C-alpha cells in the first residue's frame, strides 16, 4: 500500500538498474521497463521494498547491509517456507525467486508478488468500528490456528527446524541475541533469562510450523472483508511449540498503557470490539480441535516479551552500526528494561480468567454480528412493519404489489453499509452455520427482514448453488449480481402434474440441441418469480440423454433467464387465500421450447440431485431457525394478550389452560432451537451429507412447533387471531407451509427412520 512506503533510506539504497537487468533476464520485467522503488516504512529487520513497473508490482525483501548478527536475516528461509505454504493453500504472497548473487544489489534478496489489501500498523485499529475490530482479530487467530494445523510432512520442509525443545532453544537464542547486541548491563534481562530457563514447559515436545513473529500488523486483510489474504514476514519461522506463536499474538493484551514501544504498539485494554484473551484462546482451540486449558501460558507470554526486548536491543544495535531499517531505531534502547520488568510480572501469576463454555457457542465474530443485527432490527426493521403493511394493503389489487416498497430498498442500503449483507454464506460473511443460525432466528421475527440483509429464500439457496457448483462464467453473470442485491432469482422444482414429494418424478424435459439446451415443462410454487427483479430461474429438469437405470442420475439443473422466449408466468398461487406478494409470490411457470446456451447447465447433466442435496441442507436450516424466531414473536404476542385481557373474573394467563399453553410453547421452542443448533453444528463439522439426519429432524420439528405455538396464540386472541389486524394468520400460513415445502414431514420421517436404523445396526456390529 502506497501510504506505508517512503523514499528509500540512504543506508538501504541499491542499484535499481542492476536489479532491472536481473529481473528482465528472469522475464519478470521487460527490457524497457523503468523500476520505481519505494521502501516500506515498517520492517525493523530485513528491509522491504515495493518494486513497480508500469504494469506490474512486486515486493523485495533483502538482508540489511553491513555486519549481521549470527543466524539472523536468513531471507533464503523466508523464500523456502513461503513456497511450501503457497503449495499447501495457506495465504502467503507468492514467492517468485531467491537471488544469492550479492553482486546484483549488494545482498541476498528474494522477490514475491505484491498483494493488495489492508495492513493495520496500529494494533488498536483506530477508525474501525467495533464489530469489524472483532472480525479482524478473529480472522487473524483463525489463520494462526490453520498454520499450526498444517501437516509438516506434507509441506516438505525437511530440516527446516529442530522440532522438540523449541522453548529451550528460544530462551537460549534470544539470550545470545540480546547478549551480542547489549550496549549495557540490564539486571532485569538477566533475571528474566534465568527464570525462563528454569521454568521451561513440560509440553515442549509438541511440534508444528511456527511463524515466530505473528502479529496483526504482519497480516494483509482483504480490501473490504475481514478475511486474511496473506501472512507476511517469515524471517523467524521454524518448527516447534505452537503456543509460542499464540502467546506472542496475545501479548499486546497485557501491554502496559504507559510503555511506548512504538507509535502503533499500544495497550489493547478497554478498546471496544477487540476480543478478550479468553475469547481468542477459545477460538484458536476450537479451530485446532484441542482443549482450551493451555498449560504454562504465563511462560509463553513472558518468553514473548523477552523476545520483544531482545528485538528492541537488536534494533538499537543496528542503529549503532548504522544499518537499521527503522528511522526511530535510536529510541529502542529505552524499551529493553521496561519490557523485561513487564515479562517478570507476567511470569508470576494467572493471567486469564475462565473461558466461557457451553453448548453451541457462536464465535466472537458471530456474537458481534448477532448483536449488530439485533440493534439494526430494533432501530430500523421492526419500526418499518406498519409502513410496509400499509404499502401492500394499498396496492393489494394492483400490479404494484409485486414491487419492493421503497422503505425496504432504503433499509437494504443501510444494512449493506453496516456490513450486514449476505450473512448466510460462510465464504463471504466469515460466519459459521452455527453463527448464522442465531442471526436467522432474529430475522424470523419479521417477514421481510431476511430481504433487508440479502438473506431471503430462494435467493440464498440459489447463491449457494452457484457458489459451490457454478462455473466462473455463471458466477460472474448471475452470482455476483445476486450477492450485490441487484437482481433476484427463483427456484423451479415442484410440478403440478406429478407427486413432487418424490423428486425423481420430475418430468420437465431437458434436451440437448448442438450448443443449446431446450426446456419444456410445467413448474409451480416457484417462489419469488413475481418480483420484477427476478432475472433468472434455477430449473430442475429430466435429462433426456441420461441413463434411465439410475433414478437419481436422470435430472439436471440449468439456469434459465426469465426474459427468455417461452418462459411464461401463468398465475400466482395463493397460500390460505393470500398471494404473498411480499415474498414475490409463488408462481406457476411454464417452459415452452425455451432455448438456453449449453453453458447454462450447472455442474453437468445428471448432477441435479447432487446439487439439490448441497442446496437444501443450509436452506432448510435457515427456514427452521427463522421458524424459531417466528415462534418467539408469536409467544410474545400470546403473553401480551394473556396479561391484558380478562375473562370470567381473571386475566387470561390465570386460567390454568392458558398458563399451560405458555409453558408448553416455551418447552417446544427451546427444544427445537437446540435441535436446530445441533444440526448447524453438524453442518459446520461434518458437512451436509453427514448431517442429513439432523437436518431432516429439524425440518419436521420446526414446522410442527411453529404451527403449535402460533395456533395457541391465535386461540388466545380469538377472532382477532385469524384476522388481518394481527400478524398471527400470516405467521400460521408460513408455519403450516413449512411442513410441506422442501419435502413433506412424512418424507423426512422416513429418512430419519432409515438413518436411525443404519446407525443402530452399526452400533450392534461394533459390539460384536
Buried (B, 14 or more C-beta within 10 A) or exposed (E): BEEBBEEBBEBBBBEBEEBBEBBBEEEBBEEEBEBEBBBBBBBBBBBBBBBBBEEBEBBBBBBBBEEBBEEBBBBBBBBBBBBBBBEBEBBBBEBBBBBEEEEBBBBBBBBBBBBEBBBBBBBBBEEBBBBBBBBBBBBBBBBBBBBBBBEBEEBEBEEBBEBBBBBBBBBBBBBBBBEBBBEEEBEBBBBBBEBBEEBBBEEBEBBBBBBBBBBBBBBBBBEEBBBBBBBBBBBBBBBBBBBBBBBBBBBBBBBBEEBEBBEBBBBBBEBEBBBBBBBBBBBBBBBBEBEBEBEBBBBBBBBBBBBBBBBBBBBBBBBEBEBBBBEEBEBBBEBBBBBBBBBBEBBEEEBBEEBEEEEBBBBBBBBBBBBBBBEBBEEBBBEBBEEBBEBBEEBEEEEEBBBBBEBBEEBBEBBBEBBBBBBBBBEBBBBBBBBBBBBBBBBBBBBBBBBBBBBBBBBBBBBBBBBBBBBEEBBEBBBEBBBEBEBBBBBBBBBEEBEBEEBBEBEBBBBBEEEBBBBBBBBBBBBBBBBEBBBBBBBBBBBBEBEEEEEEBBBBBBBBBBEBEBBEBEEBBEBEEBBBBBBBBBBBBBBEEBBBEEEBBBBEBBBBBBBBBBBBBBBBBBBBBBBBBBBBBBBEBBBEBBEEBEEEEEBBBBBEEBEEBBEEBBEBBEEBBEBBBBBBBBBBEEEBEEBBBBBBBBBBBBBBBBBBBBBBBBBBBEEBBBEEEBBBBBBBBBBBBBBBBBBBBEBBBEBBEEBEEEEEEEEEEEEE
